[in-house]
Amino acid sequence: MCCREQDYKGTCGLYIRVGSSSFQSGGTKHDIAGVIYYPQMNSSTLRMDIAVIKVYPDFELGESVMPVPLQSQDDEVAPGTLAYSLGWG
């Protein structure tokens, strides 16, 4: 799913499911309480289509729900290092 502003004008009925690999079951559902779009997002071309989504209730971290660790800007990565990227979209 891309973060197109027109898709989120009203968040009524939209939710995020965490702790499951299924869209339809498992884990817990969280209502979308608000969306903050990247200021340079272009909704016509979908360039820089990134947003911060506020959910309610807050996530409860545990074995199946945890933050993705981000690399520090100070960490150096050698050329040829294997890296992983995840996400839906």
PDB file of N, CA, C and O in Angstrom:
ATOM      1  N   MET A   1       0.852  -1.168   0.000  1.00  0.00           N
ATOM      2  CA  MET A   1       0.000   0.000   0.000  1.00  0.00           C
ATOM      3  C   MET A   1       0.897   1.229   0.000  1.00  0.00           C
ATOM      4  O   MET A   1       1.794   1.337   0.836  1.00  0.00           O
ATOM      5  N   CYS A   2       0.676   2.126  -0.894  1.00  0.00           N
ATOM      6  CA  CYS A   2       1.428   3.377  -0.922  1.00  0.00           C
ATOM      7  C   CYS A   2       0.708   4.415  -0.071  1.00  0.00           C
ATOM      8  O   CYS A   2      -0.502   4.334   0.141  1.00  0.00           O
ATOM      9  N   CYS A   3       1.464   5.381   0.406  1.00  0.00           N
ATOM     10  CA  CYS A   3       0.901   6.416   1.271  1.00  0.00           C
ATOM     11  C   CYS A   3       0.382   7.563   0.425  1.00  0.00           C
ATOM     12  O   CYS A   3       1.024   8.610   0.335  1.00  0.00           O
ATOM     13  N   ARG A   4      -0.756   7.381  -0.186  1.00  0.00           N
ATOM     14  CA  ARG A   4      -1.353   8.446  -0.989  1.00  0.00           C
ATOM     15  C   ARG A   4      -2.310   9.220  -0.101  1.00  0.00           C
ATOM     16  O   ARG A   4      -3.215   8.647   0.506  1.00  0.00           O
ATOM     17  N   GLU A   5      -2.103  10.523  -0.032  1.00  0.00           N
ATOM     18  CA  GLU A   5      -2.865  11.366   0.885  1.00  0.00           C
ATOM     19  C   GLU A   5      -4.364  11.207   0.715  1.00  0.00           C
ATOM     20  O   GLU A   5      -5.093  11.181   1.706  1.00  0.00           O
ATOM     21  N   GLN A   6      -4.842  11.101  -0.521  1.00  0.00           N
ATOM     22  CA  GLN A   6      -6.286  11.005  -0.733  1.00  0.00           C
ATOM     23  C   GLN A   6      -6.857   9.720  -0.128  1.00  0.00           C
ATOM     24  O   GLN A   6      -8.050   9.661   0.171  1.00  0.00           O
ATOM     25  N   ASP A   7      -6.027   8.693   0.057  1.00  0.00           N
ATOM     26  CA  ASP A   7      -6.502   7.445   0.649  1.00  0.00           C
ATOM     27  C   ASP A   7      -6.778   7.576   2.144  1.00  0.00           C
ATOM     28  O   ASP A   7      -7.520   6.767   2.701  1.00  0.00           O
ATOM     29  N   TYR A   8      -6.195   8.580   2.804  1.00  0.00           N
ATOM     30  CA  TYR A   8      -6.271   8.662   4.256  1.00  0.00           C
ATOM     31  C   TYR A   8      -6.920   9.943   4.759  1.00  0.00           C
ATOM     32  O   TYR A   8      -6.720  10.322   5.913  1.00  0.00           O
ATOM     33  N   LYS A   9      -7.685  10.609   3.924  1.00  0.00           N
ATOM     34  CA  LYS A   9      -8.338  11.846   4.362  1.00  0.00           C
ATOM     35  C   LYS A   9      -9.208  11.574   5.584  1.00  0.00           C
ATOM     36  O   LYS A   9      -9.158  12.317   6.564  1.00  0.00           O
ATOM     37  N   GLY A  10      -9.995  10.522   5.528  1.00  0.00           N
ATOM     38  CA  GLY A  10     -10.774  10.094   6.682  1.00  0.00           C
ATOM     39  C   GLY A  10     -10.300   8.710   7.060  1.00  0.00           C
ATOM     40  O   GLY A  10     -10.323   7.801   6.230  1.00  0.00           O
ATOM     41  N   THR A  11      -9.873   8.532   8.292  1.00  0.00           N
ATOM     42  CA  THR A  11      -9.317   7.237   8.677  1.00  0.00           C
ATOM     43  C   THR A  11     -10.366   6.333   9.300  1.00  0.00           C
ATOM     44  O   THR A  11     -10.033   5.263   9.811  1.00  0.00           O
ATOM     45  N   CYS A  12     -11.610   6.739   9.268  1.00  0.00           N
ATOM     46  CA  CYS A  12     -12.689   5.950   9.853  1.00  0.00           C
ATOM     47  C   CYS A  12     -12.721   4.558   9.229  1.00  0.00           C
ATOM     48  O   CYS A  12     -12.834   4.414   8.012  1.00  0.00           O
ATOM     49  N   GLY A  13     -12.623   3.554  10.063  1.00  0.00           N
ATOM     50  CA  GLY A  13     -12.713   2.180   9.591  1.00  0.00           C
ATOM     51  C   GLY A  13     -11.396   1.563   9.160  1.00  0.00           C
ATOM     52  O   GLY A  13     -11.334   0.353   8.944  1.00  0.00           O
ATOM     53  N   LEU A  14     -10.331   2.364   9.025  1.00  0.00           N
ATOM     54  CA  LEU A  14      -9.037   1.805   8.655  1.00  0.00           C
ATOM     55  C   LEU A  14      -8.297   1.357   9.903  1.00  0.00           C
ATOM     56  O   LEU A  14      -8.401   1.983  10.958  1.00  0.00           O
ATOM     57  N   TYR A  15      -7.558   0.282   9.777  1.00  0.00           N
ATOM     58  CA  TYR A  15      -6.812  -0.229  10.919  1.00  0.00           C
ATOM     59  C   TYR A  15      -5.520  -0.883  10.449  1.00  0.00           C
ATOM     60  O   TYR A  15      -5.322  -1.131   9.260  1.00  0.00           O
ATOM     61  N   ILE A  16      -4.653  -1.153  11.406  1.00  0.00           N
ATOM     62  CA  ILE A  16      -3.405  -1.873  11.169  1.00  0.00           C
ATOM     63  C   ILE A  16      -3.463  -3.143  11.999  1.00  0.00           C
ATOM     64  O   ILE A  16      -3.854  -3.111  13.166  1.00  0.00           O
ATOM     65  N   ARG A  17      -3.077  -4.256  11.401  1.00  0.00           N
ATOM     66  CA  ARG A  17      -3.009  -5.531  12.130  1.00  0.00           C
ATOM     67  C   ARG A  17      -1.533  -5.842  12.361  1.00  0.00           C
ATOM     68  O   ARG A  17      -0.741  -5.834  11.418  1.00  0.00           O
ATOM     69  N   VAL A  18      -1.161  -6.115  13.608  1.00  0.00           N
ATOM     70  CA  VAL A  18       0.225  -6.460  13.938  1.00  0.00           C
ATOM     71  C   VAL A  18       0.263  -7.828  14.606  1.00  0.00           C
ATOM     72  O   VAL A  18      -0.721  -8.280  15.191  1.00  0.00           O
ATOM     73  N   GLY A  19       1.417  -8.473  14.506  1.00  0.00           N
ATOM     74  CA  GLY A  19       1.587  -9.771  15.145  1.00  0.00           C
ATOM     75  C   GLY A  19       1.030 -10.923  14.340  1.00  0.00           C
ATOM     76  O   GLY A  19       0.804 -12.003  14.886  1.00  0.00           O
ATOM     77  N   SER A  20       0.801 -10.718  13.047  1.00  0.00           N
ATOM     78  CA  SER A  20       0.263 -11.758  12.179  1.00  0.00           C
ATOM     79  C   SER A  20       0.812 -11.559  10.773  1.00  0.00           C
ATOM     80  O   SER A  20       1.125 -10.436  10.378  1.00  0.00           O
ATOM     81  N   SER A  21       0.926 -12.633  10.028  1.00  0.00           N
ATOM     82  CA  SER A  21       1.328 -12.520   8.626  1.00  0.00           C
ATOM     83  C   SER A  21       0.110 -12.542   7.708  1.00  0.00           C
ATOM     84  O   SER A  21       0.250 -12.567   6.485  1.00  0.00           O
ATOM     85  N   SER A  22      -1.081 -12.534   8.299  1.00  0.00           N
ATOM     86  CA  SER A  22      -2.328 -12.546   7.533  1.00  0.00           C
ATOM     87  C   SER A  22      -3.003 -11.183   7.623  1.00  0.00           C
ATOM     88  O   SER A  22      -2.976 -10.533   8.668  1.00  0.00           O
ATOM     89  N   PHE A  23      -3.606 -10.760   6.520  1.00  0.00           N
ATOM     90  CA  PHE A  23      -4.372  -9.511   6.537  1.00  0.00           C
ATOM     91  C   PHE A  23      -5.697  -9.679   7.270  1.00  0.00           C
ATOM     92  O   PHE A  23      -6.274  -8.696   7.737  1.00  0.00           O
ATOM     93  N   GLN A  24      -6.186 -10.915   7.376  1.00  0.00           N
ATOM     94  CA  GLN A  24      -7.559 -11.142   7.817  1.00  0.00           C
ATOM     95  C   GLN A  24      -7.710 -11.719   9.213  1.00  0.00           C
ATOM     96  O   GLN A  24      -8.808 -11.676   9.768  1.00  0.00           O
ATOM     97  N   SER A  25      -6.650 -12.256   9.802  1.00  0.00           N
ATOM     98  CA  SER A  25      -6.818 -12.888  11.110  1.00  0.00           C
ATOM     99  C   SER A  25      -5.511 -12.891  11.886  1.00  0.00           C
ATOM    100  O   SER A  25      -4.435 -12.645  11.340  1.00  0.00           O
ATOM    101  N   GLY A  26      -5.640 -13.179  13.183  1.00  0.00           N
ATOM    102  CA  GLY A  26      -4.478 -13.265  14.051  1.00  0.00           C
ATOM    103  C   GLY A  26      -3.991 -11.905  14.494  1.00  0.00           C
ATOM    104  O   GLY A  26      -4.449 -10.875  13.998  1.00  0.00           O
ATOM    105  N   GLY A  27      -3.069 -11.906  15.421  1.00  0.00           N
ATOM    106  CA  GLY A  27      -2.497 -10.668  15.924  1.00  0.00           C
ATOM    107  C   GLY A  27      -3.534  -9.770  16.568  1.00  0.00           C
ATOM    108  O   GLY A  27      -4.561 -10.243  17.055  1.00  0.00           O
ATOM    109  N   THR A  28      -3.264  -8.481  16.570  1.00  0.00           N
ATOM    110  CA  THR A  28      -4.197  -7.501  17.132  1.00  0.00           C
ATOM    111  C   THR A  28      -4.418  -6.371  16.134  1.00  0.00           C
ATOM    112  O   THR A  28      -3.515  -6.003  15.383  1.00  0.00           O
ATOM    113  N   LYS A  29      -5.636  -5.826  16.137  1.00  0.00           N
ATOM    114  CA  LYS A  29      -5.991  -4.713  15.259  1.00  0.00           C
ATOM    115  C   LYS A  29      -5.875  -3.402  16.031  1.00  0.00           C
ATOM    116  O   LYS A  29      -6.244  -3.321  17.202  1.00  0.00           O
ATOM    117  N   HIS A  30      -5.360  -2.384  15.358  1.00  0.00           N
ATOM    118  CA  HIS A  30      -5.194  -1.056  15.944  1.00  0.00           C
ATOM    119  C   HIS A  30      -5.783  -0.030  14.985  1.00  0.00           C
ATOM    120  O   HIS A  30      -5.453  -0.020  13.800  1.00  0.00           O
ATOM    121  N   ASP A  31      -6.654   0.831  15.499  1.00  0.00           N
ATOM    122  CA  ASP A  31      -7.240   1.892  14.679  1.00  0.00           C
ATOM    123  C   ASP A  31      -6.172   2.898  14.275  1.00  0.00           C
ATOM    124  O   ASP A  31      -5.211   3.123  15.011  1.00  0.00           O
ATOM    125  N   ILE A  32      -6.342   3.501  13.105  1.00  0.00           N
ATOM    126  CA  ILE A  32      -5.466   4.583  12.669  1.00  0.00           C
ATOM    127  C   ILE A  32      -6.021   5.880  13.246  1.00  0.00           C
ATOM    128  O   ILE A  32      -7.122   6.309  12.901  1.00  0.00           O
ATOM    129  N   ALA A  33      -5.235   6.500  14.137  1.00  0.00           N
ATOM    130  CA  ALA A  33      -5.671   7.724  14.805  1.00  0.00           C
ATOM    131  C   ALA A  33      -5.229   8.972  14.058  1.00  0.00           C
ATOM    132  O   ALA A  33      -5.784  10.049  14.280  1.00  0.00           O
ATOM    133  N   GLY A  34      -4.247   8.851  13.184  1.00  0.00           N
ATOM    134  CA  GLY A  34      -3.772  10.000  12.425  1.00  0.00           C
ATOM    135  C   GLY A  34      -2.617   9.620  11.526  1.00  0.00           C
ATOM    136  O   GLY A  34      -1.972   8.592  11.730  1.00  0.00           O
ATOM    137  N   VAL A  35      -2.358  10.450  10.530  1.00  0.00           N
ATOM    138  CA  VAL A  35      -1.283  10.211   9.572  1.00  0.00           C
ATOM    139  C   VAL A  35      -0.521  11.515   9.369  1.00  0.00           C
ATOM    140  O   VAL A  35      -1.125  12.563   9.143  1.00  0.00           O
ATOM    141  N   ILE A  36       0.811  11.449   9.449  1.00  0.00           N
ATOM    142  CA  ILE A  36       1.671  12.599   9.162  1.00  0.00           C
ATOM    143  C   ILE A  36       2.493  12.233   7.934  1.00  0.00           C
ATOM    144  O   ILE A  36       3.272  11.280   7.960  1.00  0.00           O
ATOM    145  N   TYR A  37       2.316  12.989   6.864  1.00  0.00           N
ATOM    146  CA  TYR A  37       2.984  12.703   5.598  1.00  0.00           C
ATOM    147  C   TYR A  37       4.333  13.395   5.523  1.00  0.00           C
ATOM    148  O   TYR A  37       4.526  14.465   6.100  1.00  0.00           O
ATOM    149  N   TYR A  38       5.264  12.777   4.806  1.00  0.00           N
ATOM    150  CA  TYR A  38       6.552  13.398   4.531  1.00  0.00           C
ATOM    151  C   TYR A  38       6.288  14.677   3.740  1.00  0.00           C
ATOM    152  O   TYR A  38       5.570  14.637   2.741  1.00  0.00           O
ATOM    153  N   PRO A  39       6.855  15.820   4.167  1.00  0.00           N
ATOM    154  CA  PRO A  39       6.519  17.105   3.535  1.00  0.00           C
ATOM    155  C   PRO A  39       6.774  17.164   2.028  1.00  0.00           C
ATOM    156  O   PRO A  39       6.062  17.875   1.318  1.00  0.00           O
ATOM    157  N   GLN A  40       7.767  16.438   1.527  1.00  0.00           N
ATOM    158  CA  GLN A  40       8.068  16.474   0.098  1.00  0.00           C
ATOM    159  C   GLN A  40       7.366  15.359  -0.682  1.00  0.00           C
ATOM    160  O   GLN A  40       7.708  15.113  -1.839  1.00  0.00           O
ATOM    161  N   MET A  41       6.398  14.686  -0.072  1.00  0.00           N
ATOM    162  CA  MET A  41       5.682  13.628  -0.766  1.00  0.00           C
ATOM    163  C   MET A  41       4.922  14.208  -1.956  1.00  0.00           C
ATOM    164  O   MET A  41       4.309  15.271  -1.858  1.00  0.00           O
ATOM    165  N   ASN A  42       4.972  13.498  -3.075  1.00  0.00           N
ATOM    166  CA  ASN A  42       4.239  13.906  -4.267  1.00  0.00           C
ATOM    167  C   ASN A  42       3.138  12.878  -4.492  1.00  0.00           C
ATOM    168  O   ASN A  42       3.418  11.767  -4.943  1.00  0.00           O
ATOM    169  N   SER A  43       1.893  13.227  -4.187  1.00  0.00           N
ATOM    170  CA  SER A  43       0.789  12.270  -4.287  1.00  0.00           C
ATOM    171  C   SER A  43       0.425  11.942  -5.734  1.00  0.00           C
ATOM    172  O   SER A  43      -0.280  10.963  -5.979  1.00  0.00           O
ATOM    173  N   SER A  44       0.890  12.738  -6.696  1.00  0.00           N
ATOM    174  CA  SER A  44       0.627  12.431  -8.104  1.00  0.00           C
ATOM    175  C   SER A  44       1.555  11.336  -8.626  1.00  0.00           C
ATOM    176  O   SER A  44       1.128  10.440  -9.353  1.00  0.00           O
ATOM    177  N   THR A  45       2.836  11.421  -8.242  1.00  0.00           N
ATOM    178  CA  THR A  45       3.824  10.455  -8.733  1.00  0.00           C
ATOM    179  C   THR A  45       4.146   9.376  -7.703  1.00  0.00           C
ATOM    180  O   THR A  45       4.791   8.380  -8.031  1.00  0.00           O
ATOM    181  N   LEU A  46       3.705   9.565  -6.463  1.00  0.00           N
ATOM    182  CA  LEU A  46       4.002   8.672  -5.333  1.00  0.00           C
ATOM    183  C   LEU A  46       5.484   8.660  -4.966  1.00  0.00           C
ATOM    184  O   LEU A  46       5.950   7.736  -4.299  1.00  0.00           O
ATOM    185  N   ARG A  47       6.222   9.675  -5.395  1.00  0.00           N
ATOM    186  CA  ARG A  47       7.619   9.787  -4.965  1.00  0.00           C
ATOM    187  C   ARG A  47       7.642  10.212  -3.505  1.00  0.00           C
ATOM    188  O   ARG A  47       6.848  11.043  -3.063  1.00  0.00           O
ATOM    189  N   MET A  48       8.575   9.617  -2.772  1.00  0.00           N
ATOM    190  CA  MET A  48       8.743   9.907  -1.341  1.00  0.00           C
ATOM    191  C   MET A  48       7.451   9.661  -0.571  1.00  0.00           C
ATOM    192  O   MET A  48       7.100  10.420   0.333  1.00  0.00           O
ATOM    193  N   ASP A  49       6.748   8.592  -0.940  1.00  0.00           N
ATOM    194  CA  ASP A  49       5.466   8.282  -0.290  1.00  0.00           C
ATOM    195  C   ASP A  49       5.710   7.541   1.024  1.00  0.00           C
ATOM    196  O   ASP A  49       5.574   6.321   1.118  1.00  0.00           O
ATOM    197  N   ILE A  50       6.071   8.322   2.020  1.00  0.00           N
ATOM    198  CA  ILE A  50       6.325   7.781   3.343  1.00  0.00           C
ATOM    199  C   ILE A  50       5.521   8.597   4.342  1.00  0.00           C
ATOM    200  O   ILE A  50       5.307   9.794   4.153  1.00  0.00           O
ATOM    201  N   ALA A  51       5.083   7.946   5.393  1.00  0.00           N
ATOM    202  CA  ALA A  51       4.267   8.629   6.388  1.00  0.00           C
ATOM    203  C   ALA A  51       4.482   7.990   7.750  1.00  0.00           C
ATOM    204  O   ALA A  51       4.908   6.839   7.852  1.00  0.00           O
ATOM    205  N   VAL A  52       4.184   8.746   8.787  1.00  0.00           N
ATOM    206  CA  VAL A  52       4.139   8.220  10.151  1.00  0.00           C
ATOM    207  C   VAL A  52       2.668   8.036  10.483  1.00  0.00           C
ATOM    208  O   VAL A  52       1.865   8.956  10.324  1.00  0.00           O
ATOM    209  N   ILE A  53       2.322   6.847  10.943  1.00  0.00           N
ATOM    210  CA  ILE A  53       0.928   6.536  11.250  1.00  0.00           C
ATOM    211  C   ILE A  53       0.776   6.381  12.752  1.00  0.00           C
ATOM    212  O   ILE A  53       1.470   5.572  13.368  1.00  0.00           O
ATOM    213  N   LYS A  54      -0.124   7.149  13.346  1.00  0.00           N
ATOM    214  CA  LYS A  54      -0.434   7.055  14.777  1.00  0.00           C
ATOM    215  C   LYS A  54      -1.547   6.039  14.943  1.00  0.00           C
ATOM    216  O   LYS A  54      -2.569   6.107  14.260  1.00  0.00           O
ATOM    217  N   VAL A  55      -1.344   5.092  15.856  1.00  0.00           N
ATOM    218  CA  VAL A  55      -2.339   4.040  16.068  1.00  0.00           C
ATOM    219  C   VAL A  55      -2.916   4.123  17.474  1.00  0.00           C
ATOM    220  O   VAL A  55      -2.312   4.692  18.384  1.00  0.00           O
ATOM    221  N   TYR A  56      -4.115   3.531  17.627  1.00  0.00           N
ATOM    222  CA  TYR A  56      -4.744   3.417  18.939  1.00  0.00           C
ATOM    223  C   TYR A  56      -5.396   2.049  19.036  1.00  0.00           C
ATOM    224  O   TYR A  56      -6.112   1.657  18.115  1.00  0.00           O
ATOM    225  N   PRO A  57      -5.184   1.327  20.084  1.00  0.00           N
ATOM    226  CA  PRO A  57      -4.259   1.601  21.188  1.00  0.00           C
ATOM    227  C   PRO A  57      -2.809   1.374  20.763  1.00  0.00           C
ATOM    228  O   PRO A  57      -2.538   0.837  19.690  1.00  0.00           O
ATOM    229  N   ASP A  58      -1.882   1.797  21.631  1.00  0.00           N
ATOM    230  CA  ASP A  58      -0.464   1.594  21.353  1.00  0.00           C
ATOM    231  C   ASP A  58      -0.165   0.108  21.190  1.00  0.00           C
ATOM    232  O   ASP A  58      -0.877  -0.739  21.730  1.00  0.00           O
ATOM    233  N   PHE A  59       0.885  -0.202  20.447  1.00  0.00           N
ATOM    234  CA  PHE A  59       1.316  -1.590  20.292  1.00  0.00           C
ATOM    235  C   PHE A  59       1.841  -2.117  21.624  1.00  0.00           C
ATOM    236  O   PHE A  59       2.493  -1.388  22.371  1.00  0.00           O
ATOM    237  N   GLU A  60       1.559  -3.367  21.913  1.00  0.00           N
ATOM    238  CA  GLU A  60       2.180  -4.053  23.039  1.00  0.00           C
ATOM    239  C   GLU A  60       3.304  -4.899  22.466  1.00  0.00           C
ATOM    240  O   GLU A  60       3.060  -5.861  21.738  1.00  0.00           O
ATOM    241  N   LEU A  61       4.547  -4.533  22.801  1.00  0.00           N
ATOM    242  CA  LEU A  61       5.688  -5.253  22.259  1.00  0.00           C
ATOM    243  C   LEU A  61       5.809  -6.615  22.918  1.00  0.00           C
ATOM    244  O   LEU A  61       5.558  -6.761  24.114  1.00  0.00           O
ATOM    245  N   GLY A  62       6.194  -7.602  22.137  1.00  0.00           N
ATOM    246  CA  GLY A  62       6.352  -8.966  22.629  1.00  0.00           C
ATOM    247  C   GLY A  62       7.045  -9.811  21.585  1.00  0.00           C
ATOM    248  O   GLY A  62       7.717  -9.287  20.697  1.00  0.00           O
ATOM    249  N   GLU A  63       6.882 -11.117  21.689  1.00  0.00           N
ATOM    250  CA  GLU A  63       7.576 -12.040  20.800  1.00  0.00           C
ATOM    251  C   GLU A  63       7.220 -11.835  19.327  1.00  0.00           C
ATOM    252  O   GLU A  63       8.080 -11.980  18.458  1.00  0.00           O
ATOM    253  N   SER A  64       5.966 -11.502  19.040  1.00  0.00           N
ATOM    254  CA  SER A  64       5.554 -11.356  17.642  1.00  0.00           C
ATOM    255  C   SER A  64       5.380  -9.902  17.203  1.00  0.00           C
ATOM    256  O   SER A  64       5.052  -9.651  16.043  1.00  0.00           O
ATOM    257  N   VAL A  65       5.591  -8.943  18.099  1.00  0.00           N
ATOM    258  CA  VAL A  65       5.491  -7.516  17.760  1.00  0.00           C
ATOM    259  C   VAL A  65       6.690  -6.809  18.381  1.00  0.00           C
ATOM    260  O   VAL A  65       6.792  -6.692  19.602  1.00  0.00           O
ATOM    261  N   MET A  66       7.589  -6.340  17.529  1.00  0.00           N
ATOM    262  CA  MET A  66       8.762  -5.631  18.029  1.00  0.00           C
ATOM    263  C   MET A  66       9.249  -4.645  16.978  1.00  0.00           C
ATOM    264  O   MET A  66       8.995  -4.832  15.788  1.00  0.00           O
ATOM    265  N   PRO A  67       9.953  -3.585  17.410  1.00  0.00           N
ATOM    266  CA  PRO A  67      10.444  -2.609  16.439  1.00  0.00           C
ATOM    267  C   PRO A  67      11.565  -3.197  15.586  1.00  0.00           C
ATOM    268  O   PRO A  67      12.282  -4.100  16.016  1.00  0.00           O
ATOM    269  N   VAL A  68      11.700  -2.674  14.385  1.00  0.00           N
ATOM    270  CA  VAL A  68      12.801  -3.060  13.507  1.00  0.00           C
ATOM    271  C   VAL A  68      14.010  -2.228  13.911  1.00  0.00           C
ATOM    272  O   VAL A  68      13.925  -1.000  13.936  1.00  0.00           O
ATOM    273  N   PRO A  69      15.130  -2.864  14.226  1.00  0.00           N
ATOM    274  CA  PRO A  69      16.310  -2.083  14.611  1.00  0.00           C
ATOM    275  C   PRO A  69      16.863  -1.328  13.406  1.00  0.00           C
ATOM    276  O   PRO A  69      16.986  -1.884  12.315  1.00  0.00           O
ATOM    277  N   LEU A  70      17.189  -0.075  13.614  1.00  0.00           N
ATOM    278  CA  LEU A  70      17.767   0.748  12.553  1.00  0.00           C
ATOM    279  C   LEU A  70      19.254   0.922  12.809  1.00  0.00           C
ATOM    280  O   LEU A  70      19.698   0.984  13.956  1.00  0.00           O
ATOM    281  N   GLN A  71      19.998   0.997  11.753  1.00  0.00           N
ATOM    282  CA  GLN A  71      21.433   1.181  11.865  1.00  0.00           C
ATOM    283  C   GLN A  71      21.733   2.621  12.239  1.00  0.00           C
ATOM    284  O   GLN A  71      21.076   3.542  11.755  1.00  0.00           O
ATOM    285  N   SER A  72      22.710   2.816  13.089  1.00  0.00           N
ATOM    286  CA  SER A  72      23.144   4.151  13.464  1.00  0.00           C
ATOM    287  C   SER A  72      23.877   4.792  12.292  1.00  0.00           C
ATOM    288  O   SER A  72      24.526   4.101  11.508  1.00  0.00           O
ATOM    289  N   GLN A  73      23.773   6.104  12.173  1.00  0.00           N
ATOM    290  CA  GLN A  73      24.501   6.816  11.120  1.00  0.00           C
ATOM    291  C   GLN A  73      26.005   6.682  11.309  1.00  0.00           C
ATOM    292  O   GLN A  73      26.769   6.832  10.355  1.00  0.00           O
ATOM    293  N   ASP A  74      26.436   6.398  12.546  1.00  0.00           N
ATOM    294  CA  ASP A  74      27.861   6.277  12.831  1.00  0.00           C
ATOM    295  C   ASP A  74      28.419   4.904  12.463  1.00  0.00           C
ATOM    296  O   ASP A  74      29.635   4.744  12.360  1.00  0.00           O
ATOM    297  N   ASP A  75      27.550   3.911  12.264  1.00  0.00           N
ATOM    298  CA  ASP A  75      28.002   2.568  11.898  1.00  0.00           C
ATOM    299  C   ASP A  75      28.483   2.558  10.454  1.00  0.00           C
ATOM    300  O   ASP A  75      27.840   3.122   9.567  1.00  0.00           O
ATOM    301  N   GLU A  76      29.614   1.916  10.232  1.00  0.00           N
ATOM    302  CA  GLU A  76      30.129   1.769   8.871  1.00  0.00           C
ATOM    303  C   GLU A  76      29.809   0.367   8.375  1.00  0.00           C
ATOM    304  O   GLU A  76      29.955  -0.610   9.110  1.00  0.00           O
ATOM    305  N   VAL A  77      29.377   0.275   7.136  1.00  0.00           N
ATOM    306  CA  VAL A  77      29.057  -1.008   6.526  1.00  0.00           C
ATOM    307  C   VAL A  77      30.028  -1.237   5.379  1.00  0.00           C
ATOM    308  O   VAL A  77      30.161  -0.404   4.483  1.00  0.00           O
ATOM    309  N   ALA A  78      30.699  -2.371   5.420  1.00  0.00           N
ATOM    310  CA  ALA A  78      31.687  -2.686   4.386  1.00  0.00           C
ATOM    311  C   ALA A  78      30.989  -2.995   3.066  1.00  0.00           C
ATOM    312  O   ALA A  78      29.918  -3.602   3.064  1.00  0.00           O
ATOM    313  N   PRO A  79      31.577  -2.587   1.949  1.00  0.00           N
ATOM    314  CA  PRO A  79      31.009  -2.941   0.642  1.00  0.00           C
ATOM    315  C   PRO A  79      30.844  -4.458   0.534  1.00  0.00           C
ATOM    316  O   PRO A  79      31.710  -5.219   0.965  1.00  0.00           O
ATOM    317  N   GLY A  80      29.732  -4.881  -0.040  1.00  0.00           N
ATOM    318  CA  GLY A  80      29.457  -6.303  -0.200  1.00  0.00           C
ATOM    319  C   GLY A  80      28.752  -6.946   0.978  1.00  0.00           C
ATOM    320  O   GLY A  80      28.461  -8.142   0.946  1.00  0.00           O
ATOM    321  N   THR A  81      28.467  -6.158   2.037  1.00  0.00           N
ATOM    322  CA  THR A  81      27.767  -6.695   3.196  1.00  0.00           C
ATOM    323  C   THR A  81      26.337  -7.050   2.814  1.00  0.00           C
ATOM    324  O   THR A  81      25.647  -6.267   2.162  1.00  0.00           O
ATOM    325  N   LEU A  82      25.897  -8.243   3.227  1.00  0.00           N
ATOM    326  CA  LEU A  82      24.533  -8.680   2.958  1.00  0.00           C
ATOM    327  C   LEU A  82      23.562  -7.860   3.801  1.00  0.00           C
ATOM    328  O   LEU A  82      23.771  -7.700   5.004  1.00  0.00           O
ATOM    329  N   ALA A  83      22.507  -7.342   3.184  1.00  0.00           N
ATOM    330  CA  ALA A  83      21.515  -6.535   3.897  1.00  0.00           C
ATOM    331  C   ALA A  83      20.119  -7.035   3.555  1.00  0.00           C
ATOM    332  O   ALA A  83      19.909  -7.645   2.507  1.00  0.00           O
ATOM    333  N   TYR A  84      19.181  -6.777   4.433  1.00  0.00           N
ATOM    334  CA  TYR A  84      17.790  -7.175   4.239  1.00  0.00           C
ATOM    335  C   TYR A  84      16.894  -5.951   4.295  1.00  0.00           C
ATOM    336  O   TYR A  84      17.160  -5.002   5.032  1.00  0.00           O
ATOM    337  N   SER A  85      15.836  -5.987   3.510  1.00  0.00           N
ATOM    338  CA  SER A  85      14.834  -4.930   3.531  1.00  0.00           C
ATOM    339  C   SER A  85      13.469  -5.587   3.574  1.00  0.00           C
ATOM    340  O   SER A  85      13.225  -6.536   2.829  1.00  0.00           O
ATOM    341  N   LEU A  86      12.565  -5.108   4.432  1.00  0.00           N
ATOM    342  CA  LEU A  86      11.228  -5.676   4.504  1.00  0.00           C
ATOM    343  C   LEU A  86      10.174  -4.613   4.401  1.00  0.00           C
ATOM    344  O   LEU A  86      10.428  -3.427   4.606  1.00  0.00           O
ATOM    345  N   GLY A  87       8.971  -5.070   4.075  1.00  0.00           N
ATOM    346  CA  GLY A  87       7.837  -4.167   4.059  1.00  0.00           C
ATOM    347  C   GLY A  87       6.813  -4.576   3.031  1.00  0.00           C
ATOM    348  O   GLY A  87       7.074  -5.384   2.140  1.00  0.00           O
ATOM    349  N   TRP A  88       5.659  -4.005   3.179  1.00  0.00           N
ATOM    350  CA  TRP A  88       4.591  -4.185   2.206  1.00  0.00           C
ATOM    351  C   TRP A  88       4.447  -2.876   1.464  1.00  0.00           C
ATOM    352  O   TRP A  88       4.612  -1.807   2.050  1.00  0.00           O
ATOM    353  N   GLY A  89       4.149  -2.945   0.218  1.00  0.00           N
ATOM    354  CA  GLY A  89       3.915  -1.693  -0.470  1.00  0.00           C
ATOM    355  C   GLY A  89       4.235  -1.754  -1.925  1.00  0.00           C
ATOM    356  O   GLY A  89       4.081  -0.759  -2.633  1.00  0.00           O
TER     357      GLY A  89
END
